[in-house]
Amino acid sequence: MLNLLTVPVIAFVVVILLTPVIGKLAKKWGVVDHPSERKIHREPIPLMGGLAIYLGFLLAVLSTRDYNPALLGILAGGSLIMVTGLIDDKIHLSARLKLVIQVVAVLILIKSGVVIKAFPYRSLNLFFTIFGVIGITNAVNFLDNMDGLASGLISIGCYTYFIISLFTGQRWLGYLSLALGVSCLAFLFYNFKPAKIFMGDAGSTFLGFTLAALSIMGSWAYNVFVAVSVPLLVLFVPVFDTTLITILRIKEGKVKTVRQWIEYADTDHFSHRVVGLGFNETISVLLIYLLAVLLGAMAVLIQRFENTLLTIGIWVAVVVIFSVLGKVLSRATYRK
């Protein structure tokens, strides 16, 4: 019980104190994000904010002195992703090299026991673990395109997992999700519009990787359909964003290869298209937060009742709502 008090305090204090320091270092070392036609900010902004989130998360979790192999595997894999991202933010690594490193990080998870167990064949479980973690890692990276968006969404997802951990007695899941959620919340003091610092690819890939790992680590239900649905609902916003832009970019002929898809950057994401509907950037981010909160509430609801019919009903509602939303957003265009 004491850890549930110290973890959020340590995470919050570390991020609040370190973020301004790291921002100054990023400027000094030239690790900044410059404006361009495909970006929405108008002046150089320091990167490396993800390092503050990582340190707050790491120190808070280590302070518990209560570990299991899965927790240590997530820390090790996340650390590899963070270091790779920091190097990439400075010298821009190739997409192929980053993919290889992400696979290695997932193999660390698998070695520590963090692996999908939804299928009767181990090969399928391994495939979907690698594919799923790498997919969410990059989906969150893509979604980090507006002040406060990625850090806020990850924070909401983590709080959802923390609530479930309290109901189910999964203390290691509780430590990790609470530490990451509070670290992201503290970072929002500097990252919400107008942002003073960005988390960079180091931060967004680390957050995506860690949230994906938590989604696999958790025990959600005995009913396999419900167990798969809980993390899918929590991860639905980044999955929806990636699916939407992939379909539209292919349809419009903007990408034709996997490499082009990975490297393509533009103001055509979920958040940009919400702005295109006439909302300002702050309201757009808050509306997406609201969607994430509703999806998280649905995840908690089906986890608590573990009812197949309820889960089917919720998925029908989600599919209908997001199908309509996708059609509306496909006609919206972002304008600065």
C-alpha positions in Angstrom: 0.0 0.0 0.0 2.9 2.4 0.8 4.3 1.9 -2.7 1.0 3.1 -4.2 1.6 6.4 -2.4 5.4 6.8 -3.0 5.3 5.7 -6.7 3.1 8.6 -8.0 5.0 11.2 -5.8 8.4 10.1 -7.0 7.2 10.0 -10.7 5.6 13.4 -10.5 8.4 15.2 -8.7 11.2 13.8 -10.9 9.4 14.8 -14.1 8.4 18.2 -12.9 12.0 19.0 -11.8 13.9 17.4 -14.6 11.9 18.5 -17.6 13.1 22.1 -17.7 16.7 21.0 -17.1 16.5 18.5 -20.0 14.9 21.1 -22.2 17.9 23.4 -21.7 20.3 20.6 -22.4 18.4 19.7 -25.6 18.7 23.3 -26.8 22.4 23.4 -25.9 23.1 20.1 -27.8 21.0 21.1 -30.8 18.3 18.4 -30.3 15.4 20.5 -31.4 12.4 20.1 -33.7 12.4 22.7 -36.4 9.2 24.0 -38.1 8.3 22.7 -41.6 5.3 22.5 -43.9 4.4 19.1 -42.5 4.6 20.3 -38.8 2.2 22.5 -37.0 4.6 24.4 -34.7 6.1 27.7 -35.9 9.4 27.9 -33.9 12.1 25.4 -32.9 11.1 23.4 -29.8 13.5 21.3 -27.8 13.1 17.5 -27.9 14.3 15.0 -25.3 11.2 15.5 -23.0 10.7 11.8 -23.2 13.9 11.3 -21.2 12.2 13.1 -18.2 9.1 10.8 -18.5 11.4 7.8 -18.7 13.5 8.8 -15.6 10.3 9.6 -13.6 8.8 6.2 -14.5 12.0 4.2 -13.9 12.9 5.8 -10.6 9.3 5.4 -9.3 9.1 1.7 -10.3 12.6 0.9 -8.9 11.7 2.6 -5.6 9.2 -0.2 -4.8 12.0 -2.7 -4.6 9.3 -5.2 -5.5 10.0 -6.8 -8.9 9.0 -9.8 -11.0 10.5 -11.0 -14.3 7.8 -9.3 -16.4 8.4 -6.0 -14.8 12.1 -6.2 -15.3 11.7 -7.2 -18.9 9.5 -4.2 -19.6 12.1 -1.9 -17.9 14.9 -3.5 -20.0 13.0 -3.4 -23.3 11.8 0.1 -22.7 15.3 1.3 -21.8 16.6 0.0 -25.1 13.8 1.8 -27.0 14.5 5.0 -25.1 18.2 5.0 -25.8 17.6 4.2 -29.5 15.1 7.1 -29.7 17.5 9.6 -28.1 20.1 8.7 -30.7 17.5 8.9 -33.5 16.4 12.4 -32.3 20.0 13.6 -32.7 21.3 11.8 -35.8 18.3 10.2 -37.4 18.8 6.4 -37.6 17.5 4.4 -40.6 14.0 2.9 -40.4 15.4 -0.6 -40.9 17.8 -0.3 -38.0 15.1 1.1 -35.7 12.9 -1.8 -36.7 15.6 -4.4 -35.9 16.1 -2.8 -32.5 12.4 -2.8 -31.8 12.3 -6.5 -32.6 15.2 -7.1 -30.1 13.3 -5.1 -27.5 10.2 -7.3 -28.0 12.3 -10.4 -27.7 13.4 -9.2 -24.3 9.8 -9.0 -23.4 9.1 -12.5 -24.6 12.2 -13.8 -22.7 10.7 -12.3 -19.5 7.3 -13.9 -20.0 5.5 -10.9 -21.5 3.9 -12.7 -24.5 0.4 -13.0 -25.9 -1.3 -16.3 -24.8 -4.6 -16.0 -26.8 -3.8 -18.7 -29.4 -3.2 -22.5 -29.0 0.0 -22.3 -31.0 3.1 -20.7 -29.6 4.2 -19.5 -33.0 1.1 -17.5 -33.4 1.4 -16.0 -30.0 5.0 -15.0 -30.7 4.1 -13.5 -34.1 1.3 -11.4 -32.7 3.4 -10.3 -29.7 6.1 -9.0 -32.0 3.7 -7.6 -34.6 1.4 -6.0 -31.9 4.1 -4.4 -29.8 5.9 -2.9 -32.8 2.6 -1.8 -34.3 1.5 0.1 -31.2 5.0 1.5 -30.6 4.9 3.1 -34.0 1.2 4.0 -33.8 1.9 6.1 -30.7 4.9 7.6 -32.4 2.6 8.7 -35.3 0.0 10.0 -32.9 2.6 12.4 -31.2 1.6 15.2 -33.6 -0.1 17.8 -31.4 0.7 19.5 -28.1 -0.2 17.2 -25.2 -1.9 14.5 -27.3 0.3 11.5 -26.9 1.3 12.1 -23.2 -2.4 12.7 -22.3 -3.7 9.6 -24.2 -1.0 7.3 -22.6 -1.8 8.7 -19.2 -5.5 7.9 -19.7 -4.6 4.4 -20.8 -2.3 3.8 -17.9 -5.0 5.0 -15.4 -7.4 2.5 -16.9 -4.9 -0.3 -16.4 -4.2 0.9 -12.8 -7.9 0.8 -11.9 -8.2 -2.7 -13.2 -5.0 -3.7 -11.3 -6.7 -2.5 -8.1 -9.8 -4.7 -8.8 -7.7 -7.7 -9.7 -4.8 -7.5 -7.3 -2.1 -7.2 -10.0 0.4 -5.2 -8.0 3.3 -5.1 -10.6 0.9 -4.0 -13.3 -0.3 -1.3 -10.8 3.3 0.0 -10.2 4.1 0.2 -13.8 0.8 1.8 -15.0 0.7 4.3 -12.1 4.3 5.3 -12.6 3.9 5.9 -16.3 0.5 7.5 -16.0 1.7 10.1 -13.4 5.0 10.7 -15.3 2.9 11.6 -18.5 0.6 13.8 -16.4 3.5 15.7 -15.0 5.0 16.1 -18.4 1.7 17.7 -19.6 2.5 20.8 -17.5 5.2 21.6 -20.1 3.8 19.8 -23.1 0.2 21.0 -23.3 -0.4 23.8 -25.7 1.6 26.0 -26.0 4.3 23.3 -25.6 7.6 24.3 -24.2 9.2 20.9 -24.9 8.4 17.9 -27.0 9.0 14.2 -26.0 10.7 13.4 -29.3 10.7 10.0 -30.9 12.5 8.7 -27.8 9.5 9.5 -25.7 6.7 8.5 -28.1 8.2 5.1 -29.0 9.1 4.4 -25.4 5.5 5.2 -24.3 4.0 3.1 -27.2 6.3 0.2 -26.4 5.6 0.3 -22.6 1.8 0.6 -23.0 1.8 -2.2 -25.5 3.8 -4.3 -23.0 1.4 -3.6 -20.2 -1.4 -4.6 -22.4 0.1 -8.0 -22.8 1.4 -8.3 -19.2 -2.0 -7.8 -17.6 -4.5 -10.6 -16.8 -7.8 -9.2 -18.0 -10.3 -12.0 -17.8 -10.9 -15.8 -18.1 -13.1 -15.2 -21.1 -10.6 -14.9 -24.1 -12.9 -12.6 -26.0 -13.2 -10.2 -23.0 -9.4 -10.5 -22.3 -8.5 -9.5 -25.8 -11.1 -6.7 -25.9 -9.9 -4.9 -22.7 -6.5 -3.8 -24.1 -7.9 -3.3 -27.6 -10.3 -0.7 -26.3 -7.5 1.0 -24.4 -5.3 1.1 -27.5 -8.2 1.9 -29.9 -7.3 5.5 -30.5 -3.8 4.9 -31.9 -5.0 1.9 -33.8 -7.8 3.9 -35.3 -5.4 6.8 -36.2 -2.9 4.4 -37.9 -5.7 2.5 -39.8 -7.3 5.8 -40.9 -4.2 7.4 -42.3 -3.0 4.1 -43.9 -6.2 3.6 -45.8 -6.4 7.3 -46.9 -2.8 7.5 -47.9 -2.9 4.4 -50.0 -6.2 5.5 -51.5 -4.8 8.9 -52.4 -1.5 7.4 -53.7 0.7 9.1 -51.1 2.4 5.8 -50.1 3.1 2.7 -52.2 5.7 0.8 -50.2 6.2 -0.2 -46.5 9.2 2.1 -46.3 7.2 5.1 -47.6 4.5 4.3 -45.1 7.0 4.3 -42.2 8.8 7.5 -43.3 5.8 9.5 -44.6 4.9 12.5 -42.4 2.0 14.9 -42.9 -0.8 16.8 -41.2 -3.4 14.2 -42.0 -3.8 12.3 -38.8 -6.9 11.9 -36.6 -6.1 15.0 -34.6 -5.3 17.2 -37.6 -8.6 16.2 -39.2 -10.5 17.1 -36.1 -9.0 20.6 -36.4 -10.1 20.5 -40.0 -13.7 20.1 -38.8 -13.4 23.6 -37.3 -12.2 23.0 -33.8 -9.0 24.6 -32.5 -6.0 22.5 -31.5 -6.7 22.5 -27.7 -10.4 21.5 -28.1 -9.4 18.8 -30.6 -7.0 17.3 -28.1 -9.6 17.4 -25.3 -12.2 15.8 -27.6 -9.7 12.9 -28.3 -9.0 12.7 -24.6 -12.8 12.3 -24.0 -13.0 9.5 -26.5 -10.1 7.7 -24.8 -11.8 8.1 -21.4 -15.0 6.6 -22.7 -13.1 3.7 -24.3 -11.2 3.2 -21.0 -14.5 3.2 -19.1 -15.9 0.5 -21.5 -12.7 -1.6 -20.9 -13.2 -1.4 -17.1 -16.9 -2.2 -17.5 -16.4 -5.4 -19.6 -13.5 -6.5 -17.4 -15.7 -6.2 -14.3 -18.7 -8.0 -15.7 -16.9 -10.4 -18.0 -20.0 -10.9 -20.1 -19.8 -11.9 -23.8 -23.1 -10.2 -24.8 -22.1 -7.0 -23.1 -18.7 -7.1 -24.8 -20.3 -7.7 -28.2 -22.7 -4.8 -27.7 -19.9 -2.5 -26.8 -17.9 -3.5 -29.8 -20.9 -2.9 -32.1 -21.3 0.6 -30.7 -17.5 1.3 -31.0 -17.4 0.1 -34.6 -20.5 2.1 -35.6 -19.3 5.3 -33.9 -15.7 5.1 -35.3 -16.9 4.1 -38.8 -19.1 7.2 -39.0 -16.3 9.3 -37.5 -13.8 7.9 -40.1 -16.1 8.9 -42.9 -16.5 12.4 -41.5 -12.8 12.8 -40.9 -11.8 11.5 -44.3 -13.4 14.7 -45.8 -11.6 17.1 -43.4 -8.3 18.8 -44.2 -6.0 20.5 -41.7 -5.2 24.2 -42.2 -2.7 26.1 -40.1 
